[in-house]
Amino acid sequence: MSKIAILADSSCDFTPERAQKAGFSVVPLQVTFEDGSVYRDGIDLTSEEFFKKLAASKQLPKTSQPTIETWMDAMKQFADYDDIIVITVSGKMSGSLSGASMARRMLREEEEFQPNIHLIDSMTASGAVAGFALEAVRMVREGCRAQEILNRLLYLQNHLAVYFIFDSLEYLRKGGRIGKATALAGKVMGIKPLLTFFEGEPKNVDKVRGVQAGCKKLVEGFLRHAADLHHVMVISSCAPERVEMITRMLQTHISDIAITYVEIGAVIGTYVGPGGIALVYEEKEARW
């Protein structure tokens, strides 16, 4: 049986320890605060510590992709494997994918490095990236070949959905991920924007008034569109009350639903801010 390693960048919002238990490895992105302090995502700061530091900062931290050397070091750990599958945050949102591609090219020039390195653009972010990695791990454990896994991950590019309710779009705007007009629309009369990733970019698809209505909207979408109503991922950014609220709503409809919880880390948290809540699940129909 082929030896296949799974790598994901830290946009997946799994800590290295959690990822290792799940069966994959994490390559950290970084955040740099206005005072010049640099932190490796998921390693040097807990999610709680990050949001406290974010609240005390006048300027939005700067995020940066893993260096080519960091990618190469991560890949070299699996030099005796047959295949390495690398999963990154959307290539339209970060240079992480291009950095991994450059690392692959440099390793190919080393005659001793034998594994085939496959790159997958998740076209999404946060726990949805972890969803790709978890599915790849499942298939590795079932004895699937690398090409079967890659085919499945390519299918998930336009079937694995993440839907976010944000308190504010200001963090996305300040980080240059959306325009000012879109951000301003979310400020009107307490309206909460509902976003998803569409073709690799955040897209405003709906709006609701109030958090409870937002959670209800998320759950209704899951019930209508999910390919599997017994598995879902709940993502949050420093919002335990909202996690509890949406969990109750989900369990009211599906009593035996299996829920994976993910707390947003430093890099994704820079653009989401506190108070975010999201669901991740595979949809029955192609999303684009």
WOWOPE-V765638 format. One record per helix or strand of 2 or more residues. SS is the DSSP state (~ for helix, > for strand). FROM is the first residue (numbers start at 1). TO is the last residue. Records with the same first field share a line. If there is no record, write none. Layout:
SS->FROM-TO + FROM-TO
This chain:
>->4-9 + 25-27 + 30-32 + 38-40 + 62-64 + 83-88 + 116-121 + 160-165 + 191-198 + 201-209 + 231-237 + 258-263 + 276-283
~->10-12 + 16-22 + 47-55 + 68-76 + 96-108 + 127-141 + 146-156 + 170-174 + 180-185 + 188-190 + 211-225 + 240-253 + 266-272
